[in-house]
Amino acid sequence: MTASTDVARIPLNTLAIPLGVAGLAELFSHSIDSLALPEFIAEIVWVVAGVVWVWMIAAHLSRAARSSATLRSQLEHPAQGPIASLVPIVGMLLGANLSGFWMLGGTILVIASSP
């Protein structure tokens, strides 16, 4: 790649964004009864978490295609490397919630996300 098209990789700590949204969705899921909330609110937040998860993966892949820096260098970094584990963790959380509505799809997502 030429220097004019080379871009920096997106820091792996941005993968914490979908985890935060999934955590918020889980909070709403468990608070429906105690806060007298309609269930669809939690499900909307779960959908947002799924969209954010896919969006962040796509953003990382897109930027990686234009960067000369390697994923390996990020994974070997003592602060960034462990954060990569958030991708499958969020996938498993999304799959666990999905299994309540679509068992096969949720099971496939959990298994596909398992290391």
N, C-alpha and C positions, 0 to 999 in steps of 0.2 A: 504494500500500500504506500501511497505517497503521503508525505507529511501533511498535505492540505486536506486529505480525506480521513486521516487517522484521528480517532476520537478516543477519549478516556472511557474506560468501562464504568458502568454504573456501580457505585459501592454496594456491596452485598447487604449492608445494614438496611437498605430500602426494602428488603424482604420482610422486615418486621411490620411493615404497614398492613399487609393482609392478615398477619397474626393478630394485630390489634383489632382489626375489624371483626375477625372471627371470634375474638374474645368478647367483644361487645355483643355480637350475635348470641353467643352462649349465655351471656348475662341476661339478655332479654328473654331467651328461651326459658331460663330458670325462674324469671321474675314474673312471668305471665299471671300466675295465680295470685301471688302476694300483692302485685300492683294492679290487678284487675285489668290487664291489657289484653287487647285482642291478639290472637296467635299470629295473625298475618304480619304484624309489625316485626316480630322476631324473624319471620321467614323472609321479609324484605331485606333485613339486615344480613341474613345468610346469603341471599342472592348478591347483594353488594360485595360481601366478602369473597364470593366466588369470582365475581367480575374483577375485583381488585387483584386477586391471586393470579388469574390468567393474564391480566394486563401487565403485572410486574414481571411475570415469566417472559412474556412476549417482548417487553421493553429490554430486558436483560439480553435476550437472544438477538434482538435487532441491533442493539448497540455493540454486542460482541462481534457481530459480522463486520463491523466497520472499525474495529479496534485492533491494534497490533499487540496489545497486552493480552496475556493468556488467562484463562479461567484458573489454571493451575497456580499462577502467582497469587491470585486472590484466595484460593483455598488453602494455600500454605501460609498465608498471613495469620499471625496469632490472634488478631482481633476480628478479622473478617471471616476467616475460614469456618469457624463453628456456626456462624449465622446461616450458612448455606443449608443447614439442616431444617430451617424453617419452611422450605418449600414442601418437603414431604409431610411435615407436621401439620401444616395448614390443609394439605390434601386429605390427610386422614380425618381431621376435624370436619371438613366439608362432607366427606364420604359418610362419616358417622351420622351427621344430621340428615343427609340425603336418604340414608337407609330407612328412615322413618316414613318416607313417602314412596320410595322406589328401592326396594331391598337389593335387587340385582345391581342397579347402577351404583348404589352406595357401597356395596361390597366390592365391586370392581375398582372403584376409586380408592378405597382403603387399601386393597391389595396392591394396586399399581403404585400407590404412594409409599408403601412399606419398603424400607431399604433392603 
